[in-house]
Amino acid sequence: MKKVWRRTAVVYLLVAAFLAGLAVIAVQFFTNGRIWATQRANLHLFSGGTVIAAGAVYDRDGAVLAQTIDGERVFNNSARIRKSTLHVVGDPQGYISTGIHSTYRTELTGYSFVNGLYSVAAGGKGNDLHLTISAELCATAYDALGSSKGAVAVYNYKTGEILCSVSTPTYDVRNKPEDIDSDTTGKYDGIYLDRVCNGLYVPGSVFKIVTCASAIDNIPDIFSQTFTCTGKKVLETGTVICSDVHGSQSFEQAFANSCNCAFAEIALQLGEHTLSQSVSQLGLLSELKVGKTSAGKCSFNVSGATPAELAWAGVGQHTTMVTPMHMLVLAGAIANAGTSAKPYLVGSVTSGETNVSTGKTSYLDPVMTSQTALSLSGLMRNNVTSKYGDSSFKGLEMCGKTGTAEIENGAPHAWFVGFSQKEDCPLAIAVVIENGGLASENALPVAQKVMKAAYNTIK
């Protein structure tokens, strides 16, 4: 009898171990099945590491950006569009790790937990992706950047749709240069990097938007203060240099003049703790998701900074680093009464006539009060009307801020961050040109061309 019980116990243990193993396999399959199925070794999807079986990718107007024809991945006929949308669409080999071909590989192949890769195996294609970008608008931004390295992004701050996202340098996915990996001249530096989301830059004077917001919230008499600029502000631990001698000026004038002396003084009035709190509150230190990828992490650290270092940080220098996407979303929050729409790139996923999923508008947490946003909008609007020229953004009721960011080696980076207040043009824009020199001469014209085209895209 004892032998029977022992044998029964052994059987039960074996059954329990078997069931536990099945449970582990099921959990692993549920968790990792998508990854396993879409590995580049899967010959149903890939040939020589290049995806050959996947759905089509369209822009917001239905233009084909990528599709599979006769077992080959084919891209748009226009070289301008192929180059300008490279970092959004990605490449079939996966060098652009943040592109749609990599991040939405599951959707493109039509993988599901229940059916696996049945649709792509049976029909030769997966799901189609309809993006929010305009291919022609991206091409316009690409043309405007010319041979410069940099980034341009435009999005609807009410819906979250990204209309334009261009990163340079880029290449033609149909005719990839053979010397990309062997080049030593630097012309291809960071070519696989999406600079819109993952390019980290010294912000320079566009960061004065942040210092401005902090001052509005924390210095009660900021709008009645007067600031004197002699071209430099001498401190015990260093000197802050200004681009001009602005003399006596109000807070509004100091912002329009982009006066380093005034904003150095404001940063010192705020102090390292308050300014750091504002940077965090405005979302610059938070993770920013864009679809299935994340924008790079910004940095701001003035802990233990000397007065001169804190002053320089207040004008967007010192160790401050931001991404164009973070600045774009911040501009959107100012335009939208303190709360910005969450940016997204995929408008819908379809399988034949069936709608699999649809991108939806959602909102990030508020980063400022509506009153602070209104005050900042007024100041940024004054920049355009009094400094940049309203006619250059004809009819757009544009608000903005330029920035010329000094770096250790090379010419400064040129920035423009802004948005339209026009009711039928709820768009924000961020432009950065690496080593672009004066922002007013280089970043501003790019923003003008792109915003004009963007308005024509949505109206």
C-alpha positions as CSV (number, residue, x, y, z in Angstrom):
1,M,0.0,0.0,0.0
2,K,2.8,2.3,0.9
3,K,4.4,1.7,-2.5
4,V,1.1,2.7,-4.2
5,W,1.0,5.9,-2.3
6,R,4.6,6.7,-3.1
7,R,4.1,6.0,-6.7
8,T,0.9,8.1,-6.7
9,A,2.8,11.0,-5.0
10,V,5.5,10.7,-7.7
11,V,2.9,10.8,-10.4
12,Y,1.2,13.9,-8.8
13,L,4.6,15.6,-8.5
14,L,5.4,14.9,-12.2
15,V,1.9,16.2,-13.2
16,A,2.4,19.3,-11.1
17,A,5.9,19.9,-12.6
18,F,4.4,19.4,-16.1
19,L,1.6,21.9,-15.4
20,A,4.0,24.4,-13.8
21,G,6.2,24.1,-16.9
22,L,3.2,24.7,-19.2
23,A,2.3,27.8,-17.1
24,V,5.8,29.1,-17.4
25,I,5.9,28.5,-21.2
26,A,2.4,30.1,-21.5
27,V,3.6,33.2,-19.6
28,Q,6.8,33.4,-21.6
29,F,4.9,33.0,-24.8
30,F,2.4,35.7,-23.9
31,T,5.2,38.0,-22.8
32,N,7.8,37.3,-25.4
33,G,5.9,35.8,-28.3
34,R,5.8,39.0,-30.3
35,I,9.6,39.4,-29.9
36,W,10.3,35.8,-30.8
37,A,8.0,35.8,-33.9
38,T,9.4,39.1,-35.3
39,Q,13.1,38.2,-34.9
40,R,15.1,38.9,-38.1
41,A,15.9,35.2,-38.3
42,N,12.2,34.5,-39.1
43,L,12.2,33.9,-42.9
44,H,8.5,34.5,-43.1
45,L,9.2,38.2,-42.5
46,F,12.9,38.8,-43.3
47,S,15.4,38.0,-46.0
48,G,19.0,38.6,-45.1
49,G,17.9,40.7,-42.1
50,T,15.7,42.9,-44.3
51,V,11.9,42.9,-43.8
52,I,10.1,41.7,-46.9
53,A,6.6,40.9,-45.5
54,A,4.8,43.8,-43.8
55,G,1.9,46.1,-44.3
56,A,2.1,49.5,-46.0
57,V,2.9,52.8,-44.3
58,Y,0.9,55.8,-45.4
59,D,1.1,59.5,-44.6
60,R,-1.9,61.6,-43.4
61,D,-3.0,62.2,-47.1
62,G,-2.7,58.6,-48.2
63,A,0.7,58.9,-49.9
64,V,2.5,55.5,-49.7
65,L,5.7,55.8,-47.7
66,A,6.6,52.1,-47.7
67,Q,5.0,48.9,-49.0
68,T,5.8,45.3,-50.0
69,I,5.6,44.4,-53.7
70,D,6.6,41.0,-54.9
71,G,8.5,40.2,-51.8
72,E,10.5,43.4,-51.8
73,R,10.1,46.4,-49.5
74,V,9.5,49.5,-51.7
75,F,9.5,53.1,-50.6
76,N,8.0,56.3,-52.0
77,N,9.1,57.3,-55.5
78,S,10.3,60.7,-54.4
79,A,13.9,60.9,-53.1
80,R,13.0,64.1,-51.1
81,I,10.2,62.2,-49.3
82,R,12.3,59.1,-48.7
83,K,15.1,61.2,-47.2
84,S,12.8,63.5,-45.2
85,T,10.7,60.7,-43.7
86,L,13.6,58.3,-43.0
87,H,13.8,58.7,-39.3
88,V,10.0,58.4,-38.8
89,V,9.4,55.5,-41.2
90,G,12.7,53.8,-40.5
91,D,14.6,51.4,-42.7
92,P,13.9,47.7,-43.4
93,Q,17.2,46.6,-41.9
94,G,16.5,48.3,-38.5
95,Y,19.4,50.7,-38.4
96,I,16.9,53.4,-37.4
97,S,15.9,51.8,-34.2
98,T,13.2,54.4,-33.4
99,G,11.6,54.3,-36.8
100,I,8.1,52.8,-37.5
101,H,9.7,49.7,-39.1
102,S,11.3,48.8,-35.8
103,T,9.0,50.1,-33.1
104,Y,5.7,49.1,-34.8
105,R,7.1,45.8,-36.2
106,T,4.3,43.8,-34.5
107,E,1.6,45.9,-36.1
108,L,3.2,45.9,-39.5
109,T,3.5,42.2,-39.6
110,G,0.0,41.6,-38.2
111,Y,1.2,39.4,-35.3
112,S,-1.4,38.6,-32.7
113,F,-1.2,36.3,-29.6
114,V,-4.0,34.1,-30.9
115,N,-3.2,33.8,-34.6
116,G,0.6,34.5,-34.5
117,L,1.8,35.5,-38.0
118,Y,-1.0,33.7,-39.9
119,S,-2.1,36.8,-41.8
120,V,1.4,37.6,-43.1
121,A,2.2,33.9,-43.8
122,A,-1.1,33.4,-45.7
123,G,-1.5,36.7,-47.4
124,G,2.1,38.0,-47.7
125,K,1.4,41.2,-45.7
126,G,0.4,42.4,-42.3
127,N,-1.4,45.5,-41.1
128,D,-1.2,48.9,-42.7
129,L,-0.2,52.0,-40.7
130,H,-1.6,55.4,-41.4
131,L,0.7,58.1,-39.9
132,T,-0.1,61.6,-38.9
133,I,2.8,63.2,-40.7
134,S,2.5,65.0,-44.0
135,A,5.2,63.7,-46.4
136,E,5.2,67.0,-48.4
137,L,5.5,69.1,-45.2
138,C,8.4,66.9,-44.1
139,A,10.0,67.4,-47.6
140,T,9.5,71.2,-47.2
141,A,11.3,71.1,-43.8
142,Y,14.1,69.0,-45.3
143,D,14.6,71.5,-48.1
144,A,14.6,74.4,-45.6
145,L,17.3,72.7,-43.5
146,G,19.5,72.3,-46.6
147,S,22.9,70.7,-45.9
148,S,22.7,71.6,-42.2
149,K,22.5,69.0,-39.4
150,G,19.5,69.5,-37.2
151,A,15.8,68.9,-36.6
152,V,12.4,70.3,-37.4
153,A,9.1,69.2,-35.8
154,V,5.6,70.5,-36.0
155,Y,2.6,69.1,-34.1
156,N,-1.1,70.0,-33.3
157,Y,-1.1,71.1,-29.7
158,K,-4.8,70.4,-29.4
159,T,-4.9,66.9,-30.9
160,G,-1.3,65.7,-30.4
161,E,-0.8,64.7,-34.1
162,I,2.7,65.1,-35.3
163,L,2.6,66.7,-38.8
164,C,6.3,67.0,-39.4
165,S,9.4,65.3,-37.9
166,V,12.6,65.7,-39.8
167,S,16.1,64.9,-38.7
168,T,19.3,65.6,-40.7
169,P,21.7,64.2,-41.8
170,T,19.7,61.6,-43.6
171,Y,20.0,59.3,-46.5
172,D,18.0,57.8,-49.3
173,V,16.8,54.4,-48.1
174,R,16.7,53.2,-51.8
175,N,20.3,54.3,-52.4
176,K,22.1,54.1,-49.1
177,P,25.7,55.5,-49.4
178,E,28.3,52.8,-49.1
179,D,30.7,55.0,-47.0
180,I,28.3,55.7,-44.1
181,D,30.1,53.4,-41.7
182,S,33.6,54.2,-42.9
183,D,33.4,57.9,-43.3
184,T,35.8,60.0,-41.2
185,T,34.8,63.5,-42.3
186,G,31.8,63.7,-39.9
187,K,29.2,64.3,-42.5
188,Y,27.3,61.2,-41.4
189,D,27.7,61.7,-37.7
190,G,24.5,60.6,-35.9
191,I,22.8,59.7,-39.1
192,Y,20.8,56.9,-37.5
193,L,19.7,59.1,-34.6
194,D,16.3,60.8,-34.7
195,R,17.4,64.2,-33.5
196,V,13.8,65.4,-33.0
197,C,13.3,62.9,-30.1
198,N,16.8,61.9,-29.1
199,G,19.1,64.8,-30.0
200,L,20.3,66.5,-26.8
201,Y,21.2,70.2,-27.3
202,V,22.3,73.2,-25.3
203,P,19.1,75.3,-25.6
204,G,20.6,78.8,-25.3
205,S,18.0,81.6,-25.2
206,V,14.9,79.4,-25.9
207,F,15.4,78.3,-22.3
208,K,14.5,81.8,-21.3
209,I,10.9,80.6,-21.8
210,V,11.5,78.4,-18.8
211,T,13.2,81.1,-16.7
212,C,10.4,83.4,-17.7
213,A,7.7,81.0,-16.5
214,S,9.5,80.5,-13.2
215,A,9.7,84.3,-12.7
216,I,6.1,84.8,-13.4
217,D,5.1,82.2,-10.8
218,N,7.7,83.1,-8.1
219,I,8.6,86.8,-8.4
220,P,5.5,88.8,-7.6
221,D,6.7,92.1,-8.9
222,I,8.5,90.7,-12.0
223,F,6.4,92.8,-14.5
224,S,7.2,96.0,-12.7
225,Q,10.9,95.5,-12.3
226,T,13.5,97.3,-14.5
227,F,16.7,95.7,-15.6
228,T,19.9,97.5,-16.7
229,C,22.2,95.9,-19.3
230,T,25.7,97.3,-19.9
231,G,26.7,94.4,-22.1
232,K,27.9,92.2,-19.2
233,K,27.1,91.3,-15.7
234,V,30.1,90.9,-13.5
235,L,29.8,88.4,-10.6
236,E,32.3,87.3,-8.0
237,T,32.6,83.9,-9.7
238,G,32.5,85.0,-13.3
239,T,31.0,87.3,-15.9
240,V,27.8,86.9,-18.0
241,I,28.2,88.4,-21.4
242,C,25.3,89.8,-23.4
243,S,25.0,90.1,-27.2
244,D,24.3,93.9,-26.9
245,V,24.0,96.9,-24.6
246,H,20.3,97.1,-23.9
247,G,20.3,99.8,-21.2
248,S,17.2,100.1,-19.0
249,Q,14.4,97.7,-19.9
250,S,11.2,96.2,-18.6
251,F,10.7,92.4,-18.1
252,E,8.8,92.2,-21.4
253,Q,11.6,94.2,-23.2
254,A,14.3,92.0,-21.7
255,F,12.6,88.9,-23.0
256,A,12.2,90.4,-26.5
257,N,15.8,91.6,-26.4
258,S,16.9,88.1,-25.2
259,C,19.0,90.0,-22.7
260,N,21.5,87.7,-20.9
261,C,22.2,90.3,-18.2
262,A,18.5,90.6,-17.2
263,F,17.9,86.8,-17.2
264,A,21.1,86.2,-15.3
265,E,19.7,88.5,-12.6
266,I,16.3,86.8,-12.7
267,A,18.0,83.4,-12.3
268,L,19.8,84.7,-9.2
269,Q,16.6,86.1,-7.8
270,L,14.9,82.7,-8.2
271,G,17.8,80.7,-6.8
272,E,18.8,77.2,-7.6
273,H,16.0,75.4,-5.8
274,T,13.1,77.4,-7.3
275,L,14.5,77.4,-10.8
276,S,15.1,73.6,-10.6
277,Q,11.6,73.1,-9.3
278,S,10.2,75.0,-12.3
279,V,12.3,73.0,-14.8
280,S,10.8,69.8,-13.3
281,Q,7.3,71.2,-13.1
282,L,7.4,72.2,-16.8
283,G,8.0,68.6,-17.8
284,L,11.6,69.0,-19.1
285,L,12.9,66.3,-16.7
286,S,10.0,63.9,-17.3
287,E,9.9,60.9,-19.6
288,L,8.1,61.9,-22.8
289,K,6.5,59.1,-24.7
290,V,6.0,59.5,-28.5
291,G,4.1,56.4,-29.6
292,K,6.3,53.4,-28.8
293,T,9.5,55.3,-28.3
294,S,10.6,58.0,-25.8
295,A,12.3,61.3,-26.2
296,G,15.8,61.5,-24.7
297,K,16.2,62.6,-21.1
298,C,16.8,66.3,-20.7
299,S,19.2,67.5,-18.0
300,F,19.4,70.5,-15.7
301,N,21.6,70.5,-12.6
302,V,22.5,73.6,-10.6
303,S,23.0,71.9,-7.3
304,G,25.9,73.6,-5.7
305,A,26.4,75.9,-8.7
306,T,28.3,79.2,-8.3
307,P,26.4,82.4,-8.8
308,A,27.9,82.7,-12.3
309,E,27.0,79.1,-13.2
310,L,23.4,79.7,-12.0
311,A,23.2,82.9,-14.0
312,W,24.4,81.1,-17.1
313,A,22.0,78.3,-16.5
314,G,19.1,80.8,-16.4
315,V,20.0,81.9,-20.0
316,G,20.1,78.3,-21.2
317,Q,23.8,77.6,-20.9
318,H,25.9,75.9,-18.2
319,T,25.1,72.1,-18.3
320,T,21.5,72.4,-19.5
321,M,20.5,70.0,-22.3
322,V,17.1,69.6,-23.9
323,T,15.5,67.7,-26.9
324,P,13.5,69.5,-29.6
325,M,10.5,67.3,-28.7
326,H,10.5,68.5,-25.1
327,M,10.6,72.1,-26.3
328,L,7.9,71.5,-28.9
329,V,5.6,70.0,-26.2
330,L,6.4,72.9,-23.8
331,A,5.4,75.4,-26.6
332,G,2.2,73.4,-27.0
333,A,1.4,73.7,-23.3
334,I,1.8,77.4,-23.4
335,A,-0.4,77.7,-26.4
336,N,-3.1,75.4,-24.9
337,A,-3.6,77.1,-21.5
338,G,-1.0,75.1,-19.7
339,T,-1.9,71.6,-20.8
340,S,-0.4,70.0,-23.9
341,A,-1.7,67.1,-26.0
342,K,0.4,64.0,-25.9
343,P,2.3,63.8,-29.3
344,Y,1.7,60.7,-31.5
345,L,2.6,59.5,-35.0
346,V,0.3,56.6,-35.8
347,G,-3.2,57.8,-36.7
348,S,-4.6,54.3,-37.3
349,V,-3.8,50.7,-37.9
350,T,-5.9,48.8,-40.5
351,S,-6.2,45.3,-41.8
352,G,-7.9,45.4,-45.2
353,E,-11.1,47.3,-44.6
354,T,-11.0,46.6,-40.8
355,N,-9.8,49.3,-38.4
356,V,-7.6,47.5,-35.9
357,S,-6.8,50.6,-33.7
358,T,-7.0,54.4,-33.9
359,G,-4.7,57.0,-32.4
360,K,-6.6,59.0,-29.8
361,T,-6.0,62.5,-28.4
362,S,-4.9,62.4,-24.8
363,Y,-3.4,65.1,-22.6
364,L,-0.3,65.3,-20.4
365,D,-0.5,66.6,-16.9
366,P,-0.8,70.4,-16.7
367,V,2.6,72.0,-16.4
368,M,1.5,75.6,-15.6
369,T,-1.6,77.6,-14.8
370,S,-3.7,79.1,-17.5
371,Q,-2.7,82.5,-16.3
372,T,1.0,81.8,-16.6
373,A,0.4,80.3,-20.0
374,L,-1.5,83.5,-21.0
375,S,1.3,85.7,-19.8
376,L,4.0,83.7,-21.6
377,S,1.9,83.7,-24.8
378,G,1.7,87.5,-24.6
379,L,5.5,87.8,-24.1
380,M,6.2,85.4,-27.0
381,R,3.7,87.2,-29.2
382,N,5.5,90.5,-28.5
383,N,8.8,88.9,-29.6
384,V,7.3,88.3,-33.0
385,T,5.6,91.6,-33.4
386,S,8.4,93.8,-32.0
387,K,11.5,91.8,-33.0
388,Y,11.1,89.1,-35.6
389,G,8.5,90.7,-37.8
390,D,4.9,89.6,-37.9
391,S,4.9,89.8,-41.7
392,S,7.3,86.9,-41.8
393,F,4.5,84.7,-40.3
394,K,1.8,86.5,-42.2
395,G,-1.7,85.7,-40.8
396,L,-0.5,83.1,-38.3
397,E,-0.6,85.2,-35.1
398,M,2.7,83.6,-34.3
399,C,4.3,83.5,-30.8
400,G,8.0,82.5,-30.5
401,K,11.5,82.7,-29.1
402,T,14.8,82.4,-30.9
403,G,17.9,81.0,-29.3
404,T,21.6,81.1,-30.2
405,A,23.2,78.4,-28.0
406,E,27.0,78.7,-27.4
407,I,28.9,75.4,-27.4
408,E,32.5,74.6,-26.5
409,N,33.7,73.8,-30.0
410,G,32.2,75.2,-33.2
411,A,29.6,77.8,-34.1
412,P,26.5,78.1,-31.9
413,H,23.3,76.1,-32.4
414,A,20.4,78.1,-33.8
415,W,17.0,77.5,-32.3
416,F,13.4,78.6,-32.8
417,V,10.5,77.5,-30.7
418,G,7.0,78.8,-31.1
419,F,3.3,78.3,-32.0
420,S,0.4,79.9,-33.8
421,Q,-2.5,81.4,-32.0
422,K,-4.7,81.3,-35.1
423,E,-7.9,79.3,-34.3
424,D,-7.6,77.2,-37.4
425,C,-3.8,76.7,-37.1
426,P,-3.2,75.1,-33.6
427,L,0.4,74.2,-34.4
428,A,3.6,74.4,-32.5
429,I,7.1,74.2,-34.0
430,A,10.6,73.5,-32.8
431,V,13.7,74.1,-35.0
432,V,17.3,73.5,-34.2
433,I,20.2,73.8,-36.5
434,E,23.6,72.4,-35.3
435,N,26.3,75.0,-35.5
436,G,23.8,77.2,-37.3
437,G,25.1,80.5,-35.9
438,L,22.6,83.3,-35.3
439,A,19.1,82.0,-34.8
440,S,17.5,85.1,-36.4
441,E,19.4,84.5,-39.6
442,N,19.1,80.7,-39.8
443,A,16.5,79.0,-37.6
444,L,13.9,81.7,-38.0
445,P,13.7,81.5,-41.8
446,V,13.3,77.7,-41.5
447,A,10.4,78.1,-39.1
448,Q,8.8,80.7,-41.4
449,K,8.8,78.4,-44.4
450,V,7.7,75.3,-42.5
451,M,4.9,77.1,-40.6
452,K,3.5,78.6,-43.8
453,A,3.5,75.2,-45.4
454,A,2.0,73.6,-42.3
455,Y,-0.9,76.0,-42.3
456,N,-1.6,75.2,-45.9
457,T,-1.5,71.5,-45.0
458,I,-4.3,71.6,-42.4
459,K,-6.6,74.4,-43.6
